[in-house]
Amino acid sequence: MLKPSLPTLAVLGLAVLSGCGGAAGSAAPSPSPAAAGKRHQLEAAKADCMKQRGFRYVAYVQPTRQTTEEDRRRASGDYEAMRKYREKYGFGVFALYVYPKEMGNPAVKPDNPEINPNWAIQSALSKSQLQAYHKALNGCMTTAANEVLGLDIKSDTDYMAAMYTARDRALKSALNSDPRLVEPAADMATCLKGKGYAVGDTSPTAMSEHGSTVFRAQEDRLGREQRDDVPDVAPPPKEGEVPLIYAPTLSPEQARPYLDREIKAALDDLECGKDFYPTYQPKQSAVDRQVNEQFGFGTS
């Protein structure tokens, strides 16, 4: 059974930005050299700042899985490639529990883990030392982000939230008024309603995330039901707020029925979006590349 996990900033957009399959079964564009270079600069600046404050920190950029031809086809909105992904993983929500190692579930140790050396550094500290370390690290993140990226942020969490907000705004600004997307998105919504799915917002960005949003909410409900310290129902998100998902503890066997339902919904979504995704996906990928570069969200 999976280990219980802390609440995570499980952001639909960031799943794509970070190179995961993407909630809709798309794939992230490969980080540009500029984005990767900025990320290395950001880590180097944090390490230098921590040294000045009397702490050891290793500049570390986690390697990413190389983008495959299949990934590129999904990112382009190719129907067959998207269908192949969705037949196994659905929208990529409950697949995290059915295929934990394959999908990179943080609650499960991978076969060949890439170890961040800073974990060992922090694990050797006492509680009071660790508090001081984290305070210094947040301060250094603020300094490094301003120095390298020109961003005014306060912590790593703040950095991710700022990136999420920037991506969300960029996508809505670039895609929701595009006439080449508005009509296909409306047609997709009509098709899904005809299959019995409830659809509210029919804007292009909402339609691209419709299915994954539904199952992400179900994942959150399960996680909340397993905890005594949070309400069972998530409060309505505020404008620009990063969605907070409480990941449940589920074995692959327990998660399988949820994934089966998700796969059916994902395939219905794809059939209804046949004319939508080939236009939408490349435009989304272009926005992702821009935001990656702005925030130095590259990997080695």
Backbone hydrogen bonds in HBPLUS format (Angstrom, degrees):
<---DONOR---> <-ACCEPTOR-->    atom                        ^
c    i                          cat <-CA-CA->   ^        H-A-AA   ^      H-
h    n   atom  resd res      DA  || num        DHA   H-A  angle D-A-AA Bond
n    s   type  num  typ     dist DA aas  dist angle  dist       angle   num
A0008-THR N   A0245-ILE O   2.99 MM 237  5.55 163.9  2.01 165.1 160.3     1
A0010-ALA N   A0008-THR O   2.82 MM   2  5.30 128.9  2.08 106.1  90.1     2
A0245-ILE N   A0008-THR O   3.03 MM 237  5.55 159.4  2.07 177.0 170.5     3
A0011-VAL N   A0009-LEU O   2.96 MM   2  5.68 121.4  2.32 110.7  94.2     4
A0015-ALA N   A0011-VAL O   3.02 MM   4  6.22 142.3  2.16 149.7 158.8     5
A0016-VAL N   A0013-GLY O   3.05 MM   3  5.40 128.8  2.32 103.8 116.0     6
A0017-LEU N   A0013-GLY O   3.01 MM   4  6.35 161.9  2.04 148.0 153.6     7
A0018-SER N   A0014-LEU O   2.83 MM   4  5.81 153.0  1.90 145.9 151.1     8
A0020-CYS N   A0015-ALA O   3.01 MM   5  5.34 137.5  2.20 168.5 177.7     9
A0019-GLY N   A0016-VAL O   3.12 MM   3  5.43 162.9  2.15 110.3 115.6    10
A0025-GLY N   A0022-GLY O   2.93 MM   3  5.26 163.0  1.96 117.8 120.4    11
A0036-ALA N   A0032-SER O   2.97 MM   4  6.24 169.7  1.98 162.3 164.6    12
A0037-GLY N   A0033-PRO O   2.82 MM   4  5.86 154.2  1.89 142.9 150.7    13
A0038-LYS N   A0034-ALA O   2.99 MM   4  6.19 154.0  2.06 145.2 151.6    14
A0039-ARG N   A0035-ALA O   3.03 MM   4  6.30 151.3  2.11 146.2 154.2    15
A0040-HIS N   A0036-ALA O   3.10 MM   4  6.42 156.3  2.16 148.4 153.8    16
A0041-GLN N   A0037-GLY O   2.99 MM   4  6.25 154.6  2.06 145.1 152.6    17
A0042-LEU N   A0038-LYS O   2.79 MM   4  6.00 152.4  1.86 147.5 155.2    18
A0043-GLU N   A0039-ARG O   3.02 MM   4  6.28 159.5  2.06 148.8 153.1    19
A0044-ALA N   A0040-HIS O   2.95 MM   4  6.14 157.7  2.00 146.8 153.3    20
A0045-ALA N   A0041-GLN O   2.93 MM   4  6.11 154.9  1.99 147.4 153.9    21
A0046-LYS N   A0042-LEU O   3.01 MM   4  6.27 151.2  2.09 144.3 152.3    22
A0047-ALA N   A0043-GLU O   2.94 MM   4  6.19 161.0  1.98 150.4 155.2    23
A0048-ASP N   A0044-ALA O   3.00 MM   4  6.21 158.5  2.05 146.9 152.5    24
A0049-CYS N   A0045-ALA O   2.97 MM   4  6.10 159.7  2.02 144.9 150.7    25
A0050-MET N   A0046-LYS O   2.88 MM   4  6.09 161.0  1.92 152.6 157.7    26
A0051-LYS N   A0047-ALA O   3.01 MM   4  6.19 152.6  2.08 143.7 151.1    27
A0052-GLN N   A0048-ASP O   3.08 MM   4  6.36 153.1  2.16 145.5 152.3    28
A0053-ARG N   A0049-CYS O   3.13 MM   4  6.44 133.6  2.35 138.9 151.5    29
A0053-ARG N   A0050-MET O   3.06 MM   3  4.99 129.1  2.33  92.5 106.5    30
A0055-PHE N   A0050-MET O   2.82 MM   5  5.12 166.8  1.83 149.7 145.5    31
A0054-GLY N   A0051-LYS O   3.06 MM   3  5.08 160.2  2.10 103.4 108.8    32
A0072-ARG N   A0068-THR O   3.01 MM   4  6.37 159.2  2.06 149.1 154.2    33
A0073-ARG N   A0069-GLU O   2.95 MM   4  6.21 149.4  2.04 144.7 153.1    34
A0074-ARG N   A0070-GLU O   3.02 MM   4  6.30 157.3  2.08 147.7 153.3    35
A0075-ALA N   A0071-ASP O   2.89 MM   4  6.16 156.9  1.94 151.0 158.2    36
A0076-SER N   A0072-ARG O   3.07 MM   4  6.25 127.3  2.36 134.8 147.4    37
A0076-SER N   A0073-ARG O   3.15 MM   3  5.10 136.0  2.35  93.4 105.8    38
A0078-ASP N   A0073-ARG O   2.99 MM   5  5.35 160.8  2.02 159.7 153.7    39
A0077-GLY N   A0074-ARG O   2.96 MM   3  5.11 157.5  2.01 105.9 113.3    40
A0082-MET N   A0078-ASP O   3.01 MM   4  6.17 160.9  2.04 154.6 160.4    41
A0083-ARG N   A0079-TYR O   2.84 MM   4  6.00 156.8  1.89 154.0 161.2    42
A0084-LYS N   A0080-GLU O   2.98 MM   4  6.14 159.1  2.03 146.4 151.4    43
A0085-TYR N   A0081-ALA O   3.21 MM   4  6.44 158.7  2.26 144.4 149.2    44
A0086-ARG N   A0082-MET O   2.97 MM   4  6.16 168.9  1.98 151.9 155.2    45
A0087-GLU N   A0083-ARG O   2.87 MM   4  5.96 147.8  1.98 152.3 159.7    46
A0088-LYS N   A0085-TYR O   3.16 MM   3  5.70 148.1  2.27 110.4 118.8    47
A0089-TYR N   A0085-TYR O   2.81 MM   4  5.88 173.8  1.82 162.3 163.9    48
A0090-GLY N   A0086-ARG O   2.97 MM   4  4.12 147.5  2.08 110.7 115.3    49
A0092-GLY N   A0089-TYR O   2.90 MM   3  5.20 148.1  2.00 138.1 136.1    50
A0096-LEU N   A0093-VAL O   3.26 MM   3  5.93 161.0  2.29 113.9 118.8    51
A0097-TYR N   A0094-PHE O   3.07 MM   3  5.48 152.9  2.14 108.7 115.9    52
A0098-VAL N   A0094-PHE O   3.22 MM   4  6.59 151.1  2.31 144.9 153.4    53
A0099-TYR N   A0095-ALA O   2.82 MM   4  5.56 162.5  1.85 144.7 149.5    54
A0103-MET N   A0099-TYR O   2.90 MM   4  5.92 154.0  1.97 159.2 166.5    55
A0105-ASN N   A0100-PRO O   2.76 MM   5  4.82 167.2  1.77 151.5 152.8    56
A0104-GLY N   A0101-LYS O   3.22 MM   3  5.08 153.8  2.29  97.1 105.0    57
A0108-VAL N   A0105-ASN O   3.09 MM   3  5.69 167.8  2.10 121.2 124.8    58
A0119-TRP N   A0116-ASN O   3.09 MM   3  5.88 161.1  2.12 124.2 128.7    59
A0121-ILE N   A0117-PRO O   3.43 MM   4  6.76 157.1  2.49 142.5 148.7    60
A0122-GLN N   A0118-ASN O   3.02 MM   4  6.19 160.3  2.06 145.7 149.8    61
A0123-SER N   A0119-TRP O   2.88 MM   4  6.04 153.4  1.95 149.3 157.3    62
A0125-LEU N   A0122-GLN O   3.11 MM   3  5.43 165.3  2.13 112.4 116.8    63
A0130-LEU N   A0126-SER O   2.78 MM   4  5.94 155.0  1.85 154.6 161.7    64
A0131-GLN N   A0127-LYS O   3.05 MM   4  6.31 151.3  2.14 144.3 151.4    65
A0132-ALA N   A0128-SER O   3.13 MM   4  6.40 156.7  2.19 143.4 149.3    66
A0133-TYR N   A0129-GLN O   2.80 MM   4  6.03 150.4  1.89 144.9 154.3    67
A0134-HIS N   A0130-LEU O   2.89 MM   4  6.11 164.7  1.91 152.5 154.9    68
A0135-LYS N   A0131-GLN O   3.04 MM   4  6.20 154.1  2.11 142.5 149.9    69
A0136-ALA N   A0132-ALA O   2.96 MM   4  6.17 157.9  2.01 146.1 151.9    70
A0137-LEU N   A0133-TYR O   2.81 MM   4  6.07 155.1  1.87 149.8 157.8    71
A0138-ASN N   A0134-HIS O   2.94 MM   4  6.10 158.9  1.98 148.1 152.4    72
A0139-GLY N   A0135-LYS O   3.13 MM   4  6.33 154.2  2.20 140.4 147.7    73
A0140-CYS N   A0136-ALA O   2.85 MM   4  6.13 150.0  1.94 147.6 156.4    74
A0141-MET N   A0137-LEU O   2.83 MM   4  6.05 144.4  1.95 143.9 153.9    75
A0142-THR N   A0138-ASN O   3.07 MM   4  6.32 154.2  2.14 143.8 149.8    76
A0143-THR N   A0139-GLY O   3.07 MM   4  6.37 158.7  2.11 143.8 149.2    77
A0144-ALA N   A0140-CYS O   2.80 MM   4  5.91 169.3  1.82 150.8 154.0    78
A0145-ALA N   A0141-MET O   2.90 MM   4  5.85 164.4  1.92 147.1 152.0    79
A0146-ASN N   A0142-THR O   3.17 MM   4  6.23 153.1  2.25 141.2 148.1    80
A0147-GLU N   A0143-THR O   2.94 MM   4  6.09 157.6  1.99 147.3 154.2    81
A0148-VAL N   A0144-ALA O   2.80 MM   4  5.83 171.7  1.81 157.7 159.6    82
A0149-LEU N   A0145-ALA O   2.92 MM   4  5.14 140.2  2.08 121.3 134.0    83
A0150-GLY N   A0145-ALA O   2.95 MM   5  6.24 110.4  2.45 139.1 153.1    84
A0151-LEU N   A0145-ALA O   3.10 MM   6  5.40 173.0  2.10 121.5 120.3    85
A0150-GLY N   A0146-ASN O   3.12 MM   4  4.23 131.1  2.37 101.2 110.6    86
A0159-TYR N   A0155-SER O   2.91 MM   4  6.17 146.0  2.02 142.2 151.9    87
A0160-MET N   A0156-ASP O   3.00 MM   4  6.36 157.9  2.05 151.7 155.7    88
A0161-ALA N   A0157-THR O   2.93 MM   4  6.16 157.2  1.99 148.2 155.1    89
A0162-ALA N   A0158-ASP O   2.86 MM   4  6.02 154.3  1.93 145.4 152.4    90
A0163-MET N   A0159-TYR O   2.99 MM   4  6.23 152.2  2.07 145.3 152.9    91
A0164-TYR N   A0160-MET O   2.91 MM   4  6.12 157.0  1.96 146.5 152.9    92
A0165-THR N   A0161-ALA O   2.95 MM   4  6.17 164.8  1.97 149.9 153.6    93
A0166-ALA N   A0162-ALA O   2.94 MM   4  6.09 158.9  1.99 144.1 150.3    94
A0167-ARG N   A0163-MET O   2.93 MM   4  6.10 161.4  1.96 150.3 155.0    95
A0168-ASP N   A0164-TYR O   2.90 MM   4  6.08 165.5  1.92 153.4 157.7    96
A0169-ARG N   A0165-THR O   2.97 MM   4  6.13 165.3  2.00 151.2 154.8    97
A0170-ALA N   A0166-ALA O   2.92 MM   4  6.03 156.8  1.98 144.5 151.7    98
A0171-LEU N   A0167-ARG O   2.87 MM   4  6.02 164.2  1.90 155.9 159.4    99
A0172-LYS N   A0168-ASP O   3.12 MM   4  6.27 169.5  2.13 148.0 151.1   100
A0173-SER N   A0169-ARG O   2.91 MM   4  5.98 158.3  1.95 146.9 153.5   101
A0174-ALA N   A0170-ALA O   2.94 MM   4  5.98 158.9  1.99 146.5 152.1   102
A0175-LEU N   A0171-LEU O   2.82 MM   4  5.66 156.4  1.87 153.2 159.1   103
A0176-ASN N   A0172-LYS O   3.19 MM   4  5.08 148.0  2.29 118.2 127.5   104
A0178-ASP N   A0175-LEU O   3.21 MM   3  5.16 161.5  2.25 104.0 109.6   105
A0181-LEU N   A0178-ASP O   2.87 MM   3  5.47 162.9  1.90 121.6 127.4   106
A0182-VAL N   A0178-ASP O   3.04 MM   4  6.21 151.4  2.12 154.4 163.2   107
A0185-ALA N   A0181-LEU O   2.93 MM   4  5.96 152.3  2.01 150.4 158.5   108
A0186-ALA N   A0182-VAL O   3.03 MM   4  6.27 153.6  2.11 145.7 152.7   109
A0187-ASP N   A0183-GLU O   2.92 MM   4  6.19 158.7  1.96 154.5 160.6   110
A0188-MET N   A0184-PRO O   2.91 MM   4  6.06 150.7  2.00 141.1 149.0   111
A0189-ALA N   A0185-ALA O   2.99 MM   4  6.25 153.1  2.06 144.5 151.4   112
A0190-THR N   A0186-ALA O   3.00 MM   4  6.29 158.2  2.05 148.4 153.9   113
A0191-CYS N   A0187-ASP O   3.01 MM   4  6.22 157.5  2.06 146.8 152.8   114
A0192-LEU N   A0188-MET O   2.97 MM   4  6.23 158.4  2.02 149.5 155.0   115
A0193-LYS N   A0189-ALA O   2.93 MM   4  6.15 158.8  1.98 151.4 157.3   116
A0194-GLY N   A0190-THR O   3.00 MM   4  6.22 148.8  2.10 141.8 150.5   117
A0195-LYS N   A0191-CYS O   3.18 MM   4  6.53 125.4  2.49 135.2 149.0   118
A0195-LYS N   A0192-LEU O   3.00 MM   3  5.04 137.2  2.19  96.3 108.8   119
A0197-TYR N   A0192-LEU O   2.99 MM   5  5.42 163.7  2.02 147.6 142.4   120
A0196-GLY N   A0193-LYS O   2.97 MM   3  5.05 159.4  2.01 106.1 111.5   121
A0207-MET N   A0203-SER O   2.91 MM   4  6.13 158.5  1.96 161.5 168.2   122
A0208-SER N   A0204-PRO O   3.04 MM   4  6.22 152.6  2.11 147.8 154.8   123
A0209-GLU N   A0206-ALA O   3.25 MM   3  5.32 134.8  2.46  96.6 108.2   124
A0210-HIS N   A0206-ALA O   2.87 MM   4  5.68 105.8  2.43 138.7 157.0   125
A0210-HIS N   A0207-MET O   3.37 MM   3  4.88 158.0  2.42  93.3  99.6   126
A0213-THR N   A0209-GLU O   2.88 MM   4  5.85 153.4  1.95 155.5 162.8   127
A0214-VAL N   A0210-HIS O   3.23 MM   4  6.52 154.2  2.30 148.4 154.2   128
A0215-PHE N   A0211-GLY O   3.23 MM   4  6.59 162.1  2.27 153.6 157.3   129
A0216-ARG N   A0212-SER O   2.80 MM   4  5.86 145.9  1.91 145.6 155.9   130
A0217-ALA N   A0213-THR O   3.01 MM   4  6.13 151.0  2.10 142.8 149.5   131
A0218-GLN N   A0214-VAL O   3.20 MM   4  6.50 146.0  2.32 136.0 145.1   132
A0219-GLU N   A0215-PHE O   2.93 MM   4  6.16 154.3  2.00 142.5 149.1   133
A0220-ASP N   A0216-ARG O   2.97 MM   4  6.23 156.0  2.03 145.1 151.3   134
A0221-ARG N   A0217-ALA O   2.94 MM   4  6.21 153.8  2.01 145.2 152.1   135
A0222-LEU N   A0218-GLN O   3.07 MM   4  6.35 160.8  2.11 151.1 155.1   136
A0223-GLY N   A0219-GLU O   3.03 MM   4  6.31 157.8  2.08 148.0 154.4   137
A0224-ARG N   A0220-ASP O   2.89 MM   4  6.11 157.3  1.94 153.0 158.8   138
A0225-GLU N   A0221-ARG O   2.97 MM   4  6.16 152.6  2.05 147.2 154.5   139
A0226-GLN N   A0223-GLY O   3.24 MM   3  5.34 139.2  2.42  97.0 107.9   140
A0227-ARG N   A0224-ARG O   3.11 MM   3  5.28 161.9  2.14 107.8 113.4   141
A0241-GLU N   A0238-LYS O   2.99 MM   3  5.26 162.7  2.02 133.8 132.3   142
A0255-ALA N   A0251-SER O   2.94 MM   4  6.16 152.0  2.02 155.2 163.4   143
A0256-ARG N   A0252-PRO O   3.05 MM   4  6.04 130.0  2.31 139.7 150.7   144
A0258-TYR N   A0255-ALA O   3.08 MM   3  5.44 120.4  2.45 108.3 122.8   145
A0259-LEU N   A0255-ALA O   3.02 MM   4  6.32 157.0  2.07 155.4 162.8   146
A0260-ASP N   A0256-ARG O   2.86 MM   4  6.12 156.4  1.92 157.2 164.0   147
A0261-ARG N   A0257-PRO O   3.21 MM   4  6.45 158.7  2.26 143.3 147.4   148
A0262-GLU N   A0258-TYR O   2.95 MM   4  6.18 150.7  2.04 142.8 152.1   149
A0263-ILE N   A0259-LEU O   2.76 MM   4  5.98 154.9  1.82 156.2 161.6   150
A0264-LYS N   A0260-ASP O   3.23 MM   4  6.52 161.2  2.27 145.3 149.1   151
A0265-ALA N   A0261-ARG O   3.11 MM   4  6.37 163.6  2.14 147.5 151.8   152
A0266-ALA N   A0262-GLU O   2.79 MM   4  5.99 153.8  1.86 149.7 157.8   153
A0267-LEU N   A0263-ILE O   2.93 MM   4  6.16 152.2  2.01 151.1 157.4   154
A0268-ASP N   A0264-LYS O   3.02 MM   4  6.26 156.7  2.07 148.8 155.4   155
A0269-ASP N   A0265-ALA O   2.86 MM   4  6.01 155.9  1.92 145.3 152.7   156
A0270-LEU N   A0266-ALA O   2.97 MM   4  6.16 150.6  2.06 138.0 145.5   157
A0271-GLU N   A0267-LEU O   2.98 MM   4  6.18 160.4  2.02 146.8 151.7   158
A0272-CYS N   A0268-ASP O   2.97 MM   4  6.19 163.0  2.00 151.6 156.1   159
A0273-GLY N   A0269-ASP O   2.90 MM   4  6.00 131.7  2.13 136.1 150.0   160
A0276-PHE N   A0273-GLY O   2.92 MM   3  4.80 136.9  2.11  98.4 111.9   161
A0277-TYR N   A0273-GLY O   2.99 MM   4  5.89 166.7  2.01 161.5 161.1   162
A0279-THR N   A0276-PHE O   3.21 MM   3  5.79 141.3  2.37 114.3 123.9   163
A0280-TYR N   A0276-PHE O   2.97 MM   4  6.08 161.2  2.00 152.8 158.7   164
A0281-GLN N   A0277-TYR O   2.88 MM   4  5.49 165.6  1.90 147.2 151.6   165
A0283-LYS N   A0280-TYR O   3.09 MM   3  5.41 118.1  2.49 106.1 121.3   166
A0284-GLN N   A0280-TYR O   2.92 MM   4  6.18 155.1  1.98 158.0 166.3   167
A0285-SER N   A0281-GLN O   2.91 MM   4  6.16 160.4  1.95 154.5 159.8   168
A0286-ALA N   A0282-PRO O   3.06 MM   4  6.30 147.6  2.17 139.8 147.7   169
A0287-VAL N   A0283-LYS O   3.18 MM   4  6.49 154.6  2.25 144.9 150.6   170
A0288-ASP N   A0284-GLN O   2.90 MM   4  6.19 159.6  1.94 153.8 160.1   171
A0289-ARG N   A0285-SER O   3.00 MM   4  6.26 155.0  2.07 146.9 152.4   172
A0290-GLN N   A0286-ALA O   3.20 MM   4  6.46 155.8  2.26 142.6 148.6   173
A0291-VAL N   A0287-VAL O   2.96 MM   4  6.26 162.4  1.99 157.7 161.9   174
A0292-ASN N   A0288-ASP O   2.81 MM   4  5.96 162.6  1.84 152.3 157.9   175
A0293-GLU N   A0289-ARG O   3.04 MM   4  6.20 159.2  2.08 145.6 150.5   176
A0294-GLN N   A0290-GLN O   2.98 MM   4  6.21 156.6  2.03 144.9 151.8   177
A0295-PHE N   A0291-VAL O   3.00 MM   4  6.17 155.2  2.06 153.9 158.8   178
A0296-GLY N   A0292-ASN O   2.86 MM   4  5.71 106.6  2.40 136.6 153.9   179
A0297-PHE N   A0292-ASN O   2.77 MM   5  4.69 157.0  1.83 141.8 144.9   180
A0296-GLY N   A0293-GLU O   3.30 MM   3  4.97 155.2  2.36  94.4 101.7   181
